[in-house]
Amino acid sequence: MDTLLNLLTIVPTFAWWTGGAVLAAGLILAILRPAIRSLRTANPADLLTYLAAGIATGVSMSGMWHFFEKVFPAVTVEFRVALFAFIEIAVLASAVRARRNMRDHHSAGIDGTAVWVLTSLSAVLSSLEAESLAEFVFRLTAPLVAAWLWERGMSIERRRLTGKKRINWRITPERILVRLGLAESSDRTASDVDAHRRLTRVAKAAKRARMLEQSGARKGKLTRALARLDRAVERAVEHAALASDEARMRQMLDQIGAVFSAGDLRTMPAVAPWAALDHPLTAAAGTGTRLGTPTPGDDPTDEAEVPGVPAEQPAPSLPNGPVPDPLYPVAANRYADELSEGRVPGVKRIKADLRVGQPKADRIQSYLEDLVRIWPPAVRHDAPKAPSATFQEPVNGHHTPLADDLDLTEVS
C-alpha cells in the first residue's frame, strides 16, 4: 500500500485535478445529454422525480466522500476525487440500464435489483463513520431515498408502457381510513351515507319496539322504545327526505323487512347455487342415478314411466318452481319399499345412509312422511318405487309427486 501511495505522489497535482475534471465533465455530459433529450417530452411530475433522485444521489456521494476521508486518510484528495463516487456511478448506470430494460422488455430485470443493492451498500458505508445519531440517520436514509425515487421513475415508465401497476398494496392510507370508518369505499356522497344511517336507525328502532311488545315488557321500556322510534322517524323525515323520496321509502321498507325476517334464515332450504345448472352431475344428483346409466331419454322411442302415477296419465314435466333438494328423490328411491308399506325410516338411519347432518335429515324425514301421508293405500301398494324426478308445488315446504288421483287436501 505504501509503495502504491509513493508512486501516486510522483504524479503532479495538476494531473489529478485535470483527470478529475475530465471525469466529472464526462459524467455530467453523460447524465445531462439524455436528460436534456427527455426534457422535451417529460411531464413536470417526471422531472421532479428525477431531480429529487439526483439530489439524493448527491447527498449519498457526500457521505461516501466522508467515508473515504475517515477510512482512507492516506489517499490524496486527487485520488479520492476519482474514486469516492464509484458506487453512485454504478447506481446511475444500473438505473439507466433498468429503464432501457423497461422499455424493451417491460421489466427492470436484474438492473432494477442492482439499484437497491448498491444504494443499500452505499447507505451502510456512508453511515458507518457518522459522529452523531442524526448524521447516522441522515447518511443511511439519503441513498434509500434516491433508490426509491429511481424506482418511482421506473414505475412511471412501466405504467406508461403496460397501462397497469406492478402491485396493489394491501396497506394504503385509503384502506386504513376505510377500515377505521373515516372514509367510504364506494362513491356514495355524504348525504347518501347519512340517509342510509338514519333509515337503518328507523328499522332497528321498529324491531326493538316490536320485540318488547311481543315479549310483554314493562310499560316504561315499551314507551321509551316507541319514543325512540318516533324520534328516528322524525329525523329521517327531516334529514333523509323520507316523506317525499319514494326510493328512500322503499329502502326503509326493505330494511324493516330484512331485520324483521332474520329468524326465517334458519329455516330456509340450503340449496346449492349450482343445483339449477344444466350439467350431467347435477342431473345425476337430482335423479339419484349414476353417470353413464341409460335413461329413458337416451332413446327417443322410449316413454318415461312415472312410478305411482296410473299408466293412462301422461308423464308431467318439472314445474317452474324453486329447485328441490337433490337428496329428496334419492331418499325416496332408497326407501321405496318401506314407503310403499307406509313406514318412514328414522333420522339416525337417514343420517347414516345419506351422510347428512341433523337438520337435513329432519327435512328429508318430513318429506318422506308427506309422501306416505298423501299417497292413497291403493296407489301405495301398486307402486313398487317412489317417484324420483316429478314434482309439484311444495307441500309443507317440500316438493311432492304429481298425481291427479292424490288428495292433497289431506295435508295440512
Buried (B, 14 or more C-beta within 10 A) or exposed (E): EEEEEEEBEEEEEEEBEEBBEEBEEEBEEBBEEEBEEEEEEBEEEBEEBBEBBBBBBEBBBBBBBBBBBEEBEEBBBBBBBBEBBEBBBBBBBBBBBBBBBBEEEEBBBEBBEBBBBBBBBBBEBBBBBBEEEEBBEBBBBBBBBBBBBBBBBBBBBBEEEEEEEEEEEEEEEEEEEBEEEEEEEEEEEEEEEEBBEBBBBBBBBBBBBBEBEEEEBEEEEBEBBBEBBEEBBEBBBEEBBBEEEEEBBEBBEEBBEEBBEEEEEEEEEEEEEEBEEEEEEBBBBBBBBEEEEEEEEEEEEEEEEBBBBEEEEEEBEBBEEEBBBBBBBBBBBBBBEBBBEEEBBEBEBBBEBBEBEEEBBBBBBBBBBBBBBBBEEEBBEEBEEBBBBBBBEBBEEBBBBBBEEBEEEEBE
